[in-house]
Amino acid sequence: MDLQKSRVACVGMLAATVSFAVARESPLSLPPGVKEKIDALVQAQPAQRVTPGIAVAISKNGQTIYENTAGERDVSSHTPMLITTPQPIGSITKQFTAAGILLLQQEKKLSIDDKLAMYVPEYVHGDELTLRQMLNMVSGISDNDPAIYGDHLTEPITRKEMFANLNKLPLMWKPGTHMVYTNTNYNLLGLVIERASGQSYIAFLREHIFSPLGMSSTSTIDQPPANMASGYHHEKPGEPFVTRAELHPDFSFGTGNMVSTTQDLLKWDAALLAKKVLNEASLRTMFIVPGNGKINTVFEEDKRFPVMLHVNDGKPTVYAMGWMLPNPHTKWHGGHTFLFESTNALFGDGYSIAMIGNIRDGGGFEPENLAVEIHNLLNPGLKISPLTVVTRQPSEPTEITEVQ
């Protein structure tokens, strides 16, 4: 999961090949000479052993103009990464959870200004905060994931056990006053979807989003589609890719448990912006950052953890509802599990870029910043700054127990 308190320094193995790289593009839509430059960026990722495999898809105003893959989805069998290869997308899941809540509001089955306690009475602070505050990451709910879900986030935990742990923790701040990136906000919102709709989380999203949009390769990690990528990690580029325990669905439910492809993500982007998922009022709500610049992120004082621009640097929040808006031209969210990384980015000039890679490493693979680099090749007149910027490196890494 991205940006959680239990940040992980990764370790890894194997050289991935670019011999499987396959590109498809619409020549009329790509600026001259740009395709070759994007191809080179994509192929460099496995060639330099940054990630075993990578898939990239780009659209302009809802039309796919470029698809490319390189490397391997499974290093032991040397199976190539395909544009149709699904993998976990981590916290991009939050976009779908937020949409689910807003759809239920459209159906008048809830209001985002309802107190959480109306749907989740088990939480002792549920009557102090609203669904809107949870969607915007300003609820004050604790971000201490290991204390809530278990030390390594990789073991099963019952709802009863989770609430027992969560109820021991005070709110970090008065709701609505500070932004803290807290996965439990969206874990509980997933539960709200189930209770307000009377359906399982995945059944609701399939009925309302995935099936209507033809997102046939999108599901959850406990109901994975066929031919899913294998995930790996390593500490830095060039080291071997190895595997380890993945985040457990009891933790990642609603907050990072989705599996998808770059093709499906572009379908989602196009339909969302065309108001085929949410109506105009709901879409506008989804993209509102709260506070008008007066709600700040909480500065990370613990030097074991990095300080990241727009996340924990003490500056105004840029978090809307499942999307971050760091500048007037960009809406995006990344996804990080213990074995996979991804990004989904919308740019104001009509470009959308979805990218996945089957690695979680120590910083070599940065799909969100690679997406920006690709965008700036497509439209150098609208230069976007890097989306992930570490302004203070951690003083020491934190690790989870490895599973070989």
C-alpha positions in Angstrom: 0.0 0.0 0.0 1.3 3.4 -0.8 2.2 6.0 1.7 1.3 4.1 4.9 3.0 4.5 8.2 4.7 1.1 7.9 6.8 2.1 4.9 8.8 -0.7 3.5 12.4 -0.8 2.2 12.3 -3.5 -0.5 14.8 -6.2 -1.6 14.9 -8.1 -5.0 16.2 -10.3 -8.1 16.7 -11.1 -11.9 17.2 -9.4 -15.2 14.1 -8.9 -17.2 14.2 -8.9 -20.9 12.8 -6.4 -23.4 12.5 -9.0 -26.2 8.8 -9.3 -25.5 8.1 -5.6 -26.0 5.1 -5.0 -28.2 3.8 -1.5 -29.0 0.5 -0.4 -30.6 -0.3 3.2 -31.3 -2.4 5.5 -33.4 0.1 7.2 -35.7 -2.1 10.1 -36.3 -2.4 10.9 -32.6 1.2 10.8 -31.6 3.5 13.8 -32.2 6.3 13.0 -34.7 9.3 11.1 -33.2 7.6 10.7 -29.8 6.7 7.0 -30.2 10.3 6.0 -30.4 11.2 8.0 -27.3 8.3 6.5 -25.3 9.3 3.0 -26.5 12.8 3.6 -25.3 11.6 4.7 -21.8 9.3 1.6 -21.5 12.0 -0.8 -22.7 14.6 0.7 -20.4 12.7 -0.4 -17.3 13.3 -4.1 -17.6 16.5 -3.7 -19.5 18.0 -1.9 -16.5 16.4 -4.4 -14.2 14.3 -1.7 -12.6 11.2 -4.0 -12.9 10.7 -7.5 -14.3 7.8 -6.3 -16.5 5.9 -3.1 -17.4 2.7 -2.2 -19.3 1.8 1.3 -20.4 -1.4 2.6 -22.1 -2.1 6.2 -23.2 -5.3 7.8 -24.4 -6.1 11.2 -25.7 -9.6 12.5 -25.1 -10.8 9.0 -24.4 -9.2 7.3 -27.4 -6.3 4.9 -26.9 -3.3 6.1 -28.9 -0.5 4.0 -27.5 0.0 0.6 -25.8 3.3 -1.1 -25.0 4.7 -3.7 -22.8 8.2 -5.0 -22.0 9.8 -7.7 -19.8 8.2 -10.6 -18.0 5.1 -11.1 -15.9 6.7 -14.2 -14.4 10.5 -14.5 -14.2 10.7 -18.2 -13.4 8.8 -19.2 -16.5 9.9 -16.2 -18.6 6.3 -15.5 -19.5 6.1 -12.2 -21.2 4.2 -9.2 -19.8 1.2 -8.5 -22.1 -1.1 -5.5 -22.3 -3.8 -7.8 -21.1 -1.9 -9.0 -18.1 -3.7 -8.1 -14.8 -1.9 -7.2 -11.6 -2.8 -5.7 -8.2 -3.1 -1.9 -8.5 -2.8 -1.1 -4.8 -4.3 2.3 -3.8 -5.7 3.1 -7.2 -8.5 1.0 -5.6 -9.5 4.1 -3.7 -10.8 5.7 -6.9 -13.4 2.9 -7.2 -14.3 2.9 -3.5 -14.9 6.7 -3.7 -17.0 6.3 -6.8 -19.0 3.5 -5.1 -19.8 5.9 -2.2 -20.8 8.7 -4.6 -23.0 6.3 -6.6 -24.8 5.3 -3.4 -25.4 9.0 -2.7 -26.8 9.4 -6.2 -29.2 6.5 -5.4 -30.1 8.2 -2.1 -28.9 5.3 -0.1 -26.5 7.5 1.9 -25.1 11.0 2.1 -21.4 11.6 2.2 -22.2 14.0 5.1 -23.6 11.1 7.2 -21.7 10.1 10.3 -19.8 6.9 9.9 -21.6 5.5 12.9 -24.8 5.2 10.8 -23.2 2.3 8.9 -20.3 1.2 11.1 -21.5 1.4 14.7 -18.6 -0.8 15.8 -16.1 2.1 15.7 -16.1 4.1 18.9 -15.3 7.4 17.1 -17.8 6.8 14.3 -20.2 9.5 15.5 -17.4 12.1 15.4 -16.6 12.0 11.7 -18.3 11.9 8.3 -17.9 9.8 5.2 -16.8 13.0 3.3 -14.0 13.5 5.8 -12.9 9.9 5.3 -13.0 10.2 1.5 -10.8 13.3 1.8 -8.4 11.7 4.3 -9.2 14.4 7.0 -11.1 12.1 9.4 -8.4 11.9 12.0 -8.6 8.1 12.1 -5.2 6.6 13.1 -2.7 5.8 10.4 -1.0 3.1 12.5 -1.7 0.2 10.2 0.4 -2.4 12.1 -1.4 -1.6 15.4 -4.8 -2.1 13.6 -4.1 -5.0 11.3 -1.1 -6.8 12.7 2.7 -6.1 12.5 3.3 -7.1 8.9 -0.1 -6.5 7.3 0.2 -9.9 5.6 -1.8 -12.1 8.0 -5.6 -12.6 8.2 -7.6 -10.6 10.8 -11.3 -10.7 11.6 -13.4 -7.6 11.6 -14.0 -8.1 15.3 -10.2 -8.2 16.0 -9.6 -5.2 13.7 -12.2 -3.1 15.5 -10.9 -4.2 18.9 -7.5 -2.9 17.8 -8.8 0.3 16.2 -10.9 1.2 19.1 -7.9 1.3 21.4 -6.4 4.2 19.3 -7.5 7.8 19.7 -8.3 10.1 16.8 -5.0 11.7 15.7 -6.7 15.1 15.1 -10.1 16.7 15.3 -11.9 15.6 12.2 -11.7 18.1 9.3 -8.6 19.8 10.6 -5.6 17.9 9.2 -4.9 15.5 6.3 -3.2 12.2 7.2 -3.1 9.5 4.5 -4.9 6.7 6.3 -5.7 3.4 4.7 -8.4 2.6 7.3 -10.6 5.4 5.9 -11.1 3.5 2.7 -11.2 0.0 4.3 -14.2 1.2 6.4 -15.7 2.9 3.3 -15.6 -0.4 1.6 -17.7 -1.8 4.5 -20.1 1.2 4.1 -20.6 0.2 0.5 -21.6 -3.3 1.5 -23.9 -2.2 4.2 -25.6 0.6 2.3 -26.0 -1.4 -0.9 -26.8 -4.8 0.6 -24.2 -6.3 -1.8 -20.6 -7.4 -1.5 -18.0 -4.8 -2.3 -17.0 -6.5 -5.5 -20.6 -7.3 -6.6 -21.6 -3.7 -6.3 -18.6 -2.4 -8.3 -19.1 -5.1 -10.9 -22.8 -4.2 -11.4 -22.3 -0.4 -11.4 -18.8 0.1 -13.0 -16.8 -2.9 -14.2 -19.5 -4.7 -16.3 -21.1 -1.7 -17.9 -17.6 -0.4 -18.9 -16.4 -3.8 -20.2 -13.6 -3.9 -17.5 -13.4 -7.7 -17.7 -9.9 -8.0 -16.3 -10.7 -6.0 -13.1 -11.5 -7.8 -9.9 -10.2 -8.2 -6.3 -7.1 -10.0 -5.2 -9.2 -12.7 -3.5 -11.0 -13.3 -6.8 -8.1 -12.7 -9.2 -8.6 -12.9 -13.0 -6.6 -15.5 -15.0 -2.9 -15.0 -16.0 -2.2 -12.4 -13.3 1.4 -11.2 -13.1 3.7 -12.5 -10.4 5.0 -9.8 -8.0 8.6 -9.2 -6.9 10.7 -6.8 -4.9 14.3 -5.7 -4.6 16.2 -2.9 -2.9 17.6 -1.2 -5.9 17.8 -1.6 -9.7 20.1 -4.4 -10.8 19.6 -6.6 -7.8 17.8 -10.0 -8.1 14.0 -10.0 -8.1 12.6 -12.1 -5.3 9.1 -12.6 -3.8 7.7 -12.3 -0.3 4.4 -12.2 1.5 1.8 -9.8 0.0 -0.6 -7.5 1.8 -3.5 -9.5 3.1 -7.0 -8.7 1.7 -8.3 -8.1 5.2 -6.0 -5.1 5.3 -6.3 -4.0 1.7 -10.1 -4.3 1.4 -11.5 -1.2 -0.1 -8.2 0.6 0.1 -5.9 -1.5 -2.1 -7.4 -4.8 -3.1 -8.2 -4.3 -6.7 -6.6 -6.1 -9.7 -6.7 -4.5 -13.2 -4.9 -3.8 -16.5 -3.8 -0.6 -18.1 -6.5 -1.1 -20.8 -9.2 -1.4 -18.1 -7.9 1.7 -16.3 -8.1 3.7 -19.5 -11.7 2.6 -19.9 -12.4 3.8 -16.4 -10.7 7.1 -17.0 -12.6 7.8 -20.2 -16.0 6.8 -18.8 -15.5 8.8 -15.6 -14.6 12.0 -17.4 -17.5 11.5 -19.9 -19.8 11.3 -16.9 -20.8 7.7 -17.7 -20.1 6.6 -14.1 -21.0 9.6 -12.0 -23.2 12.5 -12.8 -21.8 16.0 -13.1 -22.4 16.9 -9.5 -20.8 13.8 -8.1 -17.8 14.1 -10.4 -17.3 17.6 -9.3 -17.4 16.5 -5.7 -14.9 13.7 -6.3 -12.4 16.2 -7.6 -12.7 18.8 -4.8 -9.8 19.2 -2.4 -11.1 20.3 1.0 -10.2 23.3 3.0 -9.4 25.9 0.3 -5.7 25.6 1.1 -6.3 25.9 4.9 -6.1 22.1 5.7 -2.5 21.0 5.9 -0.9 17.6 5.8 0.8 16.5 9.1 4.5 16.9 8.9 6.4 13.6 9.4 8.6 14.2 12.4 9.9 10.6 12.8 13.1 10.6 10.8 12.8 6.8 10.2 10.3 7.8 7.5 10.6 10.0 4.4 9.0 13.4 4.0 7.1 13.5 0.8 5.7 16.5 -1.1 1.9 16.8 -0.7 1.7 13.8 1.6 3.4 14.5 5.0 5.3 17.8 4.5 3.1 20.1 6.6 1.8 21.9 3.4 -1.8 22.2 2.2 -3.5 18.9 1.3 -4.0 18.1 -2.4 -6.1 15.0 -1.7 -9.6 14.9 -3.1 -11.6 11.6 -3.2 -9.3 8.8 -4.5 -7.4 11.4 -6.5 -4.6 13.8 -5.8 -4.5 17.2 -7.5 -1.0 18.6 -7.0 -1.3 21.2 -9.8 -4.2 22.6 -11.9 -3.3 20.2 -14.8 -3.0 16.8 -13.0 -5.3 14.3 -11.2 -3.7 11.1 -10.2 -3.2 8.3 -7.8 -0.5 5.7 -7.4 -0.8 2.1 -6.2 1.9 0.3 -4.1 1.6 -3.1 -2.5 4.5 -5.2 -1.2 5.0 -6.6 -4.7 3.5 -4.3 -7.3 3.4 -0.6 -8.3 1.1 1.3 -10.6 -0.2 4.7 -11.5 -3.3 6.3 -13.1 -2.9 9.9 -14.2 -5.3 12.3 -15.9 -3.8 15.5 -17.5 -5.7 18.6 -18.3 -4.7 18.5 -22.0 -6.7 15.3 -22.5 -4.0 12.7 -22.0 -4.5 9.8 -19.6 -1.7 7.5 -18.8 -2.0 4.1 -17.0 1.1 2.1 -16.0 1.8 -1.0 -14.1 4.9 -2.9 -13.1 5.3 -6.1 -11.1 7.9 -4.8 -8.6 8.1 -2.9 -5.3 11.5 -1.6 -4.9 13.6 0.9 -3.1 12.8 3.8 -5.4 14.1 2.8 -8.9 10.6 2.2 -10.4 8.5 5.3 -10.1 5.5 4.8 -12.5 3.9 8.2 -11.6 7.1 10.1 -12.5 7.6 8.0 -15.6 4.1 8.9 -16.6 4.9 12.6 -16.2 8.1 12.1 -18.3 6.0 10.5 -21.0 3.4 13.2 -20.8 6.0 15.9 -21.2 7.2 14.2 -24.4 3.6 14.2 -25.7 3.1 17.8 -24.9 6.2 19.7 -24.0 4.2 22.9 -24.0 2.6 21.8 -20.8 5.4 20.6 -18.6 4.3 18.8 -15.5 6.5 18.5 -12.5 7.3 15.1 -10.9 4.4 13.8 -8.9 6.4 11.9 -6.2 9.1 14.0 -4.6 10.9 12.9 -1.4 12.1 16.1 0.4 13.7 14.2 3.2 15.1 10.7 3.0 14.5 8.3 5.9 17.4 7.9 8.3 17.0 4.1 8.3 14.9 1.6 6.4 12.0 -0.3 7.9 11.4 -3.9 6.7 8.9 -6.6 7.0 9.7 -10.3 7.5 10.6 -11.9 4.2 9.1 -15.0 2.8 11.4 -16.7 0.3 
